[in-house]
Amino acid sequence: MPTIIERDEVRRLVAEEGAQLVEVLPNREYEDEHLQGAMNLPLKQLNRETAGRLDRGRPVITYCHDYL
């Protein structure tokens, strides 16, 4: 089940546990702006194959940078 976390916890997870940052907006928005080190897995394209890019041994933090 997803858990909402704050910025400080994101920083801690990335620094201490090697968490993976995943931007779920479409490629065009990812190219315009994303967090440093984040990979792009657009939500509409997320499936077993694309999720295979993730390291199952590390935490995953998904986010969506939406201006609306």
C-alpha positions, 0 to 999 in steps of 0.5 A: 500500500502506498505511503505518503512521505515528506521531503525530509524522509525522501532525502533520508531514504535516498541517502541511507537506503538507496531509494529509487526515485520514479517520476510517473508523468509522461516522457515530455513532462519528465524531460522538461523537469524532474528530480535529479537521479529520478527515472521515468516510468510513465504511469500509463505505460507502467506494467510488469515489463517496465516495472522490471527496470526497478531494483526489488531490493531497494525502496521505490519512491514514486512522484508526480510533479504536476502544476495543476 
